[in-house]
Amino acid sequence: MSSSNLVRVALIEETVLAETPASGDFATARFTSESLSGTPETTQSQQIRTDRLASGQIVTSLTVEGDLNFELAKEPVIDNLMEGAMLNDWNVQALVTVDLTVVAATKSITRASGSFSGLIVVGDFITLDGFLNVENNVVVQVIEVVSATQIKVSAENDLADEVGVGTTYKRADKLTIGTSKKSFTMEKAFLDLTNKALIYKGMLPNTMSLNVAYGEIITGAFGFNGTKYLEADTAGEFVTNARTITNPATTNSMNGSIDMPLLVSSAVGVLEKANFCIQSVALSLNNNFLAQTCIGEAAPKDYSPGTAEIEVNMSTYLSDINWSILGKKLTQEPFSLGFLVRNLDGFYGFFLPAIQVSFNDPSSGGANQEVSLEMTGSARVGINGESSLTIYRS
């Protein structure tokens, strides 16, 4: 008897819903736990028999769904699943070479020629390089577009005054909420058994969550809804049979203590580097997929995207600086939030232009306990129509 505990989840993006591409490599997902399952819904027969015996259960539908829980690390699988959850493609801009002038006092960057218009917006993360002062060769977040040639930024550390020559900037790839569904074929193989796997097709990322807290590894989850479910007990039935399966990534997981060097917010005024202490931030996206069920099909044939709802939870110590947040729960005045998580392997950035929160009044929980603001809210479309959530990557 074997107790199966060595599980590999391999996946590949589909070009046609529920059809595994005939070519291309499968990627190996890293995860902390998973709950992928094809689960039948059953109904007890109500037929009446003269011998009083039950007529048994009937399968009436099939639910194909489940979560893939992960530790956040910079890797292609997470990049690809983020695209699926946001229903969009990464938008990539080329490296720009232009002389840049940095004024530390105003946190401004001015370009000698060309224009930022249409290329850089508030919330964008950009990587500066080519400066003589190493303090300026950093990742910064744009907090204001002053003009076509000047932006203001927030950085992890203080910048240095410099008139740069031959400098460059690169806007991070960005991902906004869209409308283009991306589905995956996923195979869950039990490697300590002999040729045993479960196959899920048409798997659409319906939900995505991210949890950042001091002293903890940053964790998250992708939640899937699918359309087909198969069992495999011979090698030829594996969708990965005779196909290349890439090795899992080797990048390090990020944590909320030292890998979150930059957080900006307009919660207590203008958008700038947050000068109040935040203990934790949690984001969750729900695409509210609507199942399309058809007679003759056990599982849903497809899913229609609903409203992209984003829930935000924040915990911050109460202080004189953030006292003004209390008024926002009554007025529902939105504020912006942006943060960067980064290690030696790369970074992800997040920007929410308009968060509305609600919370109980701060209260004392007992002796030797800090008083905190425990905020729960949602992210809405920006005042200028900006995506309610934008994700960036290095």
DAURMO-V775385 format. One record per helix or strand of 3 or more residues. SS is the DSSP state (A for helix, B for strand). FROM is the first residue (numbers start at 0). LEN is the number of residues. If there is no record, write none. Layout:
# DAURMO-V775385
ss from len
SS FROM LEN
SS FROM LEN
This chain:
# DAURMO-V775385
ss from len
B 6 7
B 25 3
B 36 8
B 56 15
A 75 11
B 99 4
B 107 4
B 124 5
A 133 3
B 138 7
B 149 6
B 167 4
B 172 4
B 182 8
B 196 17
B 218 7
B 227 5
A 234 3
B 261 4
B 277 9
B 289 3
B 301 3
B 308 9
A 322 9
B 334 9
B 345 13
B 371 8
B 389 4
